């Protein structure tokens, strides 16, 4: 522990300070959002979960958060197979620690994972770039309009922590840890499986190792990654006789998702352009615009990150993680899903112009506050 503090105390102080500031900001916005003039639209409405959890935290489990709490409490219900199991299992594990308050357990898992993810993100960036780039990249990531999901009862904090841990371990040649982290990631979200090709590439780049047995051992560790997904598929086969049920239930979550066929990305862009160009303005289309901008913007950022020669293994994972949700025929939830595309935020941290970075932070910050208030008032954001 002393060695960890000695080698990381400046990073840990910075990360912890940023973490506390974001927690305070989110709590403050939660407190004032009823006075913003935005009417309550929906939100945390499961009575049996409400009665045992502090009311000032209900807003942090709107929409998908309710499903994870429900799965942790009662197991899978109708259509809930779209939600992978690890996060709910951790909620169930920690719930007794918090006096059966499952929302507190969920927020502990999310926030502690996020704190670790912030530290790992900083360390991952430092492997290739100076301290200033690590700080800028981390701040841009946290200012991003949907970063509040990292601090909510969602999988984002846990998932991103596992992704970064897997990459960091691989870069440090700790392949067994990389494989185990990857397996846990693929048991948390479907796109965790894309660590498999990414780390295969990373392993291939390290074939200079002359010890043949060590090469094979490292390679076998990477093959642990699919086990997280395969274990969930095994459960679905045994319980429902459908190992791909997590895909087949997607249409029941709206947004014109497809659960049985692949929709190409140009078709998704065309669909969104038609929605925007042929429909009268409605405040609800704020989310549609967010989805389209996320879809277009991060496609460009991935290309720019490639041109900037950001590590190929990162980009393999990021590109596949970006592309996979679009195959359902929608960019729904993409403004949240792109939080895991950490090479894009590294690229933004590499921008040399102070004016561009400050402008970006201002725009992101404004959209962060607006999106968070809408989410807390029960409006779907991502």
N, C-alpha and C positions, 0 to 999 in steps of 0.2 A: 504493500500500500504506500509506504514512504517513497519507494522508487517510482511508483506511478505518479505520485504528487510532484516529486522532484522533476520528472521529465515532462510533466504536462500542466504544471500549476497555472501558467499564464493562459493556456487554452481553456482549462477547466474554469478559471475565474471568469473569463470572457463568456464562455458558453452558459455558465450558470447565471450570470447577470442578464444575458439576453433572454434566457428561459424565464426568469422571474419577471422581467419586464413584459414579456408577451402574456404570461399568466395574468398579470395585473391588468393589462389592457383588455384582455378578453373578459375578465370578471367585471371590469368597469362598464364595458359595452353591454354586457348582459344586464347589469343593473339599470342602465339608462334607456335600454331599447324600448320599454313600454311608453316612454315619454317622447319618442321621436315622431309621433304622429302616424306611424305605419301600423295599420290595424292588424290584430292577431288573425292569422289565417288558418293555423293548424298547429301541430307540434306534438309534444310528448303526451300521448293520450291513453296510455295503458294504465288503468286505475290500479290494478294489483301491483304494478311496479312503482307507481307514484307514492303509495301510502308508506313505503318503507325507505324512501330516499329523500334527501334534502331538496326542498322545492327550488332553491336557487341554482341547482345543478341540472334540473330537468332539461333545459334547453340544449344541453350538450349531447343529448341522446336522441335528438329528433330524427325521424325517418329511419335510416338503416340501423341506427343505434338501438332502436327498440327491438329490432329483429335479433340482434346479437344478444341482448339481455334476455329475450324470450327463449332463444335456443339454449342459453346457459342455464336457464331455470327449468325448462320443460322438455328440452330436446327439440328435434326438428318438427316443425308443423308444415302446413300446406305451402308449397312453393318456396320455402325457406332454404331449400337445398342449394340455392344460388350463393349462399354465404358459407365460405369455407370454415372448418371447425376450430382451428387452433385458438383464435381470439376468444371465442365463447368458452372453450375449455379452460383458458387462463382466468377468465372472469369467474367461472364456477369454482376454480381452485382457490382464488383469493377472497371470495365472498365471505366465508366464515371469519376471516381475519378482520373484516370491516363490519362485524355484527349483522351479517345477512343483508347488508346494504349493497346490492349487486351493482348499482350505478357507481358507487364509490370505488368498488373493485375494478370496474371497467375503466374508469378515469385514472386510477392508479397505474394500470397496465399501459394505457395509452401515453400518459404523461411521463412515466419513468422511461418508457421505450423512446419517447421523443427526446428526452434529455440525453440519453445514450446515443441516439441517432445524430444529434447536433454535434456531439463530441467526435463521433466517428466520421461524419461528413467533413469536419475540419481536418482530421487526421488524413483522410483519403486525399483531399486536395493538396495537403502538404507533401505528399509523396512525389508530386510533380511540379508544384508551383510554390511561390513564396507565401509568407504569412499574410501579406496584404490581400492576395487573391482569395485565400481561404476565408478571410473575414468578409470581404465583399460578397463572395458567393453565398455564404451562409446568411447574410443579412437580406440579400435579394430573395433567397429562398423563403425566408420567414415573412417578408413583406408581400409575397405572392398572394393574390386575393383569396385563395382557398386554403391557406396554410393553417387556418383555425381548426381544420379537421384533424390535424396532428394532436390537438389538445382535447378532442372530443371522443365520444364513445364509438369510435370507428377504428378500422384496422390500420390506418395510414401510419401512425407512429410505430407500431410493432413491425409492420411489413418493411418500412424503409430502414429501420434499425437492422433487421435481419439481412436485407439486401446489402447494405453498406458493410456489415460485419463479414459477410461472405466474400465480398470483393477485397476488403482490407486484409482478411486472413490469407486469401490467395496471393495478394501482392507480397505478403510477408512469408510466403512459402509454408504456411500452416494449412495444408490442404484438407486435413481431416476436419478441422474447425470450419473451413469454407464449405465443405460438403454437408456437414450437419446443419449449419446455418441456412444453406440453400434448401435442404429438405424441409426445414421448419417454414421457410418462406413459401415454398410450393404447397404447404398445408395451410397457409394463411390466405393466399390469393393465387388465382390461376396463373397470372403472369410471372409468378415466382419460378415457374418451370424454365423461363428463358435465361435463368442463371446457368443452366446446363450448357447451351452452346457458347455462352459468353466465357465461362470458365474453361471450357475445352480449348477455346482460342488462347486464353491466358496460359494454360498449361503448355500448349504447343510452342508458345514463345519462350518457354523456359526449358526446352529440350536440350539445352547445352549441358545439363547435368549428365555426367558420365556414368553415374551409378544407375544401371538399368533397372534393378529391383526397386530403387527409390522412385524412378519415373513411373513404373507400373503401379506402385502403391499410391502415389499421388493421383494418378488417373482413376484408380478405383474409388478414391474418395469423392471425386466429382460425380461418380455414378450413384452416390447417395441422394443427390438432389431430386431426381424424379420420385423417390420413395414417398415424399410428402403428398404429392398429387395421387400417386398410386394407392396409398392407404385410404384416401378419401373415396376414390373410385371403387375400391374394394368394399367399403362400407355401403356405398350407394347400391352396388350390385347385390349385396347380401340383404339389404333392407328393402330396396325398391325395384330390384332387377333392372336397373338402368344406370350403368357406371358413368354416363354422361349427363345425368339429370341436372347438374349445375348449369349446363348449356340449354337443355330443353325447357327449363322453366323461365328463361329470360323473357319471352314474349309477355308473360304475366305481369311484368314490371313496367309495362307501357313504353313510351318513347318509340313505338313502332320497331322494337327490337326483333331481330330474327333469331330463332333458336334452332333452326334446322338447315339453314343454308348460309353461305358466305356472301356478303355484300362487299363489293370492291370500293376502295376509298373514294375514287372519283365519283361514284354514284352517291355516296354520302354527302360529298361537297355539293353536288348538283341539287340534292334534296333540300339542303339547308339554304342554298341560294334561292330556290323557288319559294321557300317559306318566307324568307325575308323580303323578297321582291314582290310577292303577290298577296301579302297579308297586311291589313291595316295595323298601325302601330298599337301595341298593347304592352303595358308594363311587364307582363309575364315574359315578353320576348327579350328582356334583359338577359335571361338565362340562355336563350337561343343564341344571342350574340356572343355571350361568353363561351359557349360551346364551339361556335364557328371560329372565333378568334383563337381559342386554344388549339383547335384542330389545325388551322392554317399556320399559326405562329410557331408552334412547336415542331411542325414539319420543317419549317425554315431553319429553326434553331438547331435541329439535328444535323441538317446539311452544313450549317456554319460551323458547328462543333467538329464535324468531320474535316472541313477545310482547315480548321485551326489545329488539327492533329491531336485532338483529345483522344485518349486511349481507346483503341478499337474495341477491346472487350467491353468497356462501358457502353459504347455506342451500339454494339450488337444487342445487348440487353435492352437499352433504351428504345431503340427502333422497334424491336419486336413488342415491347411493352406498350409502346404508342399505337402500333398497328392493330394488335389483337382486339381491343375493344371496338374498333371501327368495323370489324367484320360482322357485327350484329346489325349494321345498317344505321347506326346512330352515333353521335358524339355525346350522348347523354352521359353525364358524370365525368366526362373527359377533363373538365377544369380541375377536378379532384385527382383523377388518375395521373395527371402529368406531374404531380408532386414527386413521383418516384423517378422522374427523368433527370436525375442529378447531373449528368454531363451537360445538359442545357443550362443549368444554373452555374456550373463552372464556367461555361463560355461567357455568360453574362457578367460574371465576376472578372473576366479577363478584359472587358471593354476598358480602354485606356481613357476615354473622354469622361471627365468628371461631370460635365453637363449632361451627357447622355445617361449616366448612371443615376444622377440625382433626379432627373426627369422620370426615369423608369421607376425609381423608388417612390416618387410622389404619386404617380398614376397607380402603381400597385397598392400603395398605402390607402389611397382613397377607395379603391375597389374592394380592398380588404375590409374596411370598416362598413361599407355599404352592404357587401355580401354577408358579412357576419350578422349585422342587424336583421337583414331579411331572413336569414336562416333561423335566428333566435325567435323571430316572430312567426315562424312556421311556414316559410316559403321554401320551396325546393330550389337548391342552388346547384348541387352536384352529387 
